Amino acid sequence: MVVAMSVNGTAKDRRTGKPLNDSTSWSVKSPDGTILSEPHPRGKKGEDKPLTNLNAADAFSAVRALRIQGITAAAIRS
């Protein structure tokens, strides 16, 4: 059985309303194919966290957040 992110972005089964069990990992990439990173909040030191090995809900959430900032990105199955 193949289970994927629902079209409406809820990550829930339309019939049962239960969360989908999606074992697929996702990465967030720029149009040139590089994996994007999540920057640290202001004032925090350290390396940026690469947006890779995410579940579907987190990956699509990251894409929406980046697009709000004007950054073009896409969630890609990895």
C-alpha positions in Angstrom: 0.0 0.0 0.0 1.4 3.4 -1.0 0.6 6.2 1.3 1.6 9.8 0.5 0.9 13.4 1.6 -2.7 14.3 1.1 -3.5 16.9 -1.5 -4.9 19.3 1.1 -1.7 19.1 3.1 -3.2 17.7 6.3 -1.3 14.4 6.2 -4.5 12.7 7.3 -6.4 9.8 5.7 -9.6 11.3 4.2 -11.7 8.2 5.2 -10.6 7.7 8.7 -9.2 11.1 9.7 -6.1 9.4 11.2 -2.6 10.5 10.5 -1.0 8.9 7.4 1.9 6.5 8.0 4.4 7.8 5.5 7.8 6.2 5.7 9.1 8.4 2.8 11.7 11.0 3.7 11.7 14.3 2.1 14.3 17.1 1.4 13.7 20.7 0.6 15.7 21.9 -2.4 16.2 25.1 -4.4 15.6 25.2 -8.1 19.3 24.5 -8.8 19.1 21.3 -6.8 20.9 22.3 -3.6 19.5 21.2 -0.3 18.4 24.3 1.7 19.1 24.8 5.4 17.0 26.1 8.2 18.8 29.1 9.8 19.1 29.4 13.5 16.9 32.0 15.3 18.5 35.4 15.8 21.2 35.4 18.5 21.8 31.6 18.4 25.2 30.4 17.3 26.0 27.2 15.4 25.5 25.6 12.0 22.4 25.8 10.0 20.3 22.6 10.0 19.9 21.0 6.5 16.3 20.4 5.5 16.7 16.7 4.8 15.3 13.5 6.1 12.0 15.2 7.0 8.5 13.7 7.1 6.0 15.0 4.6 4.2 17.5 6.9 7.5 19.1 8.0 8.9 19.3 4.5 5.8 21.0 3.0 5.6 23.3 6.0 9.3 24.4 5.4 8.5 25.0 1.7 5.6 27.3 2.7 7.7 29.2 5.2 10.5 29.7 2.7 8.1 30.9 0.0 6.7 33.5 2.5 10.3 34.8 2.8 10.5 35.0 -1.0 12.7 31.9 -1.4 11.7 29.4 -4.2 11.8 25.9 -2.9 10.3 22.4 -3.4 9.8 19.3 -1.3 11.5 16.3 -3.0 11.3 12.7 -2.0 14.7 11.4 -1.0 
